[in-house]
Amino acid sequence: MRIKESVNRLAILIVSGRQADELMGQLTEHGFNFTVINSSGGMLQEAMVSLFVGVHQLRLPALLALVRDICRPETQYVPAHLHFQPGVTPIPMIEARIGGALVFVLNVERFVQI
């Protein structure tokens, strides 16, 4: 069995919608198969993409390197929608971290593709 076809890990990548297209293109180019689930959430209600990638453990470092290269966190200033008490000066903008990725890697006991 070839390593490229053997799956013994499931990587769940949660990435910014802004970075997802480039990441999916690179994953495809490097021979990774994945399933996409779109969502939104967090304080900014930003579009997010969850990618489920079946991979062999020996290819996991290459997958993580792609994610690190493409999904770099950035700082963005967004309007503050906070309610302040009387006498407190409101902050017009707050600093928020966007982009980056959350990565979960799970062991796969059995993988069947039909």
C-alpha positions as YAML, in Angstrom:
chain: A
units: angstrom
residues:
- id: 1
  name: MET
  ca: [0.00, 0.00, 0.00]
- id: 2
  name: ARG
  ca: [1.40, 3.39, -0.96]
- id: 3
  name: ILE
  ca: [1.70, 6.07, 1.73]
- id: 4
  name: LYS
  ca: [-0.19, 8.59, -0.38]
- id: 5
  name: GLU
  ca: [-3.24, 6.29, -0.45]
- id: 6
  name: SER
  ca: [-3.00, 5.06, 3.16]
- id: 7
  name: VAL
  ca: [-4.90, 7.09, 5.79]
- id: 8
  name: ASN
  ca: [-4.15, 6.71, 9.48]
- id: 9
  name: ARG
  ca: [-4.68, 10.32, 10.63]
- id: 10
  name: LEU
  ca: [-7.53, 12.80, 10.24]
- id: 11
  name: ALA
  ca: [-6.46, 16.44, 10.27]
- id: 12
  name: ILE
  ca: [-9.24, 18.94, 10.91]
- id: 13
  name: LEU
  ca: [-8.14, 22.38, 9.74]
- id: 14
  name: ILE
  ca: [-10.25, 25.39, 10.70]
- id: 15
  name: VAL
  ca: [-9.10, 28.37, 8.65]
- id: 16
  name: SER
  ca: [-10.21, 31.85, 7.70]
- id: 17
  name: GLY
  ca: [-12.40, 32.09, 4.62]
- id: 18
  name: ARG
  ca: [-9.92, 34.67, 3.32]
- id: 19
  name: GLN
  ca: [-7.11, 32.11, 3.30]
- id: 20
  name: ALA
  ca: [-9.10, 28.98, 2.46]
- id: 21
  name: ASP
  ca: [-9.02, 29.25, -1.34]
- id: 22
  name: GLU
  ca: [-5.25, 29.47, -1.50]
- id: 23
  name: LEU
  ca: [-4.85, 26.63, 1.01]
- id: 24
  name: MET
  ca: [-7.29, 24.38, -0.87]
- id: 25
  name: GLY
  ca: [-5.42, 25.06, -4.11]
- id: 26
  name: GLN
  ca: [-2.10, 24.10, -2.54]
- id: 27
  name: LEU
  ca: [-3.57, 21.01, -0.88]
- id: 28
  name: THR
  ca: [-4.92, 19.85, -4.24]
- id: 29
  name: GLU
  ca: [-1.61, 20.61, -5.97]
- id: 30
  name: HIS
  ca: [0.27, 18.54, -3.36]
- id: 31
  name: GLY
  ca: [-2.08, 15.57, -3.65]
- id: 32
  name: PHE
  ca: [-4.07, 15.93, -0.43]
- id: 33
  name: ASN
  ca: [-7.75, 14.95, -0.53]
- id: 34
  name: PHE
  ca: [-10.15, 16.88, 1.68]
- id: 35
  name: THR
  ca: [-13.77, 17.62, 2.50]
- id: 36
  name: VAL
  ca: [-14.95, 21.21, 3.04]
- id: 37
  name: ILE
  ca: [-17.52, 22.52, 5.51]
- id: 38
  name: ASN
  ca: [-18.25, 26.28, 5.50]
- id: 39
  name: SER
  ca: [-19.30, 28.17, 8.62]
- id: 40
  name: SER
  ca: [-19.08, 31.55, 10.30]
- id: 41
  name: GLY
  ca: [-18.65, 32.64, 13.84]
- id: 42
  name: GLY
  ca: [-16.59, 34.29, 16.49]
- id: 43
  name: MET
  ca: [-16.66, 37.89, 17.55]
- id: 44
  name: LEU
  ca: [-16.25, 39.15, 13.98]
- id: 45
  name: GLN
  ca: [-18.77, 36.73, 12.42]
- id: 46
  name: GLU
  ca: [-16.07, 35.99, 9.86]
- id: 47
  name: ALA
  ca: [-16.46, 33.25, 7.27]
- id: 48
  name: MET
  ca: [-14.56, 30.15, 8.32]
- id: 49
  name: VAL
  ca: [-13.81, 26.91, 6.51]
- id: 50
  name: SER
  ca: [-13.27, 23.52, 8.11]
- id: 51
  name: LEU
  ca: [-11.22, 21.10, 6.03]
- id: 52
  name: PHE
  ca: [-11.17, 17.40, 6.87]
- id: 53
  name: VAL
  ca: [-7.97, 15.89, 5.47]
- id: 54
  name: GLY
  ca: [-7.29, 12.16, 5.55]
- id: 55
  name: VAL
  ca: [-3.53, 11.66, 5.59]
- id: 56
  name: HIS
  ca: [-0.80, 9.17, 6.44]
- id: 57
  name: GLN
  ca: [1.31, 10.17, 9.44]
- id: 58
  name: LEU
  ca: [4.45, 10.42, 7.27]
- id: 59
  name: ARG
  ca: [2.78, 13.14, 5.13]
- id: 60
  name: LEU
  ca: [1.52, 15.07, 8.17]
- id: 61
  name: PRO
  ca: [4.62, 17.34, 8.41]
- id: 62
  name: ALA
  ca: [4.17, 18.39, 4.76]
- id: 63
  name: LEU
  ca: [0.49, 19.16, 5.41]
- id: 64
  name: LEU
  ca: [1.31, 21.24, 8.49]
- id: 65
  name: ALA
  ca: [4.04, 23.12, 6.59]
- id: 66
  name: LEU
  ca: [1.51, 24.14, 3.92]
- id: 67
  name: VAL
  ca: [-0.91, 25.35, 6.60]
- id: 68
  name: ARG
  ca: [1.83, 27.36, 8.35]
- id: 69
  name: ASP
  ca: [2.96, 28.98, 5.09]
- id: 70
  name: ILE
  ca: [-0.50, 30.00, 3.90]
- id: 71
  name: CYS
  ca: [-2.56, 30.60, 7.04]
- id: 72
  name: ARG
  ca: [-0.54, 33.26, 8.79]
- id: 73
  name: PRO
  ca: [-2.33, 35.25, 11.49]
- id: 74
  name: GLU
  ca: [-2.77, 38.97, 10.89]
- id: 75
  name: THR
  ca: [-3.87, 41.92, 13.02]
- id: 76
  name: GLN
  ca: [-6.92, 43.89, 11.96]
- id: 77
  name: TYR
  ca: [-8.61, 46.84, 13.62]
- id: 78
  name: VAL
  ca: [-12.37, 46.53, 13.82]
- id: 79
  name: PRO
  ca: [-15.08, 48.83, 15.18]
- id: 80
  name: ALA
  ca: [-15.87, 48.22, 18.82]
- id: 81
  name: HIS
  ca: [-19.53, 47.38, 19.39]
- id: 82
  name: LEU
  ca: [-19.34, 47.55, 23.13]
- id: 83
  name: HIS
  ca: [-21.71, 49.31, 25.50]
- id: 84
  name: PHE
  ca: [-19.90, 51.45, 28.02]
- id: 85
  name: GLN
  ca: [-21.09, 52.86, 31.30]
- id: 86
  name: PRO
  ca: [-21.74, 56.61, 31.48]
- id: 87
  name: GLY
  ca: [-18.53, 58.55, 32.01]
- id: 88
  name: VAL
  ca: [-16.33, 55.93, 30.32]
- id: 89
  name: THR
  ca: [-14.72, 57.00, 27.08]
- id: 90
  name: PRO
  ca: [-15.58, 54.46, 24.37]
- id: 91
  name: ILE
  ca: [-12.82, 52.87, 22.32]
- id: 92
  name: PRO
  ca: [-13.67, 53.37, 18.63]
- id: 93
  name: MET
  ca: [-11.52, 50.49, 17.31]
- id: 94
  name: ILE
  ca: [-10.15, 47.31, 18.83]
- id: 95
  name: GLU
  ca: [-7.33, 45.09, 17.67]
- id: 96
  name: ALA
  ca: [-8.37, 41.60, 16.55]
- id: 97
  name: ARG
  ca: [-6.29, 38.65, 15.38]
- id: 98
  name: ILE
  ca: [-7.61, 37.18, 12.14]
- id: 99
  name: GLY
  ca: [-6.43, 34.38, 9.93]
- id: 100
  name: GLY
  ca: [-4.23, 31.60, 11.15]
- id: 101
  name: ALA
  ca: [-5.50, 28.08, 11.62]
- id: 102
  name: LEU
  ca: [-6.67, 25.68, 14.28]
- id: 103
  name: VAL
  ca: [-5.45, 22.16, 13.60]
- id: 104
  name: PHE
  ca: [-6.68, 18.98, 15.25]
- id: 105
  name: VAL
  ca: [-5.07, 15.65, 14.37]
- id: 106
  name: LEU
  ca: [-6.91, 12.45, 15.27]
- id: 107
  name: ASN
  ca: [-5.84, 8.83, 14.94]
- id: 108
  name: VAL
  ca: [-7.84, 6.84, 12.40]
- id: 109
  name: GLU
  ca: [-8.56, 3.28, 13.37]
- id: 110
  name: ARG
  ca: [-10.14, 2.36, 10.05]
- id: 111
  name: PHE
  ca: [-10.54, 4.23, 6.76]
- id: 112
  name: VAL
  ca: [-12.89, 3.03, 4.02]
- id: 113
  name: GLN
  ca: [-13.52, 4.94, 0.81]
- id: 114
  name: ILE
  ca: [-16.47, 3.73, -1.21]
...
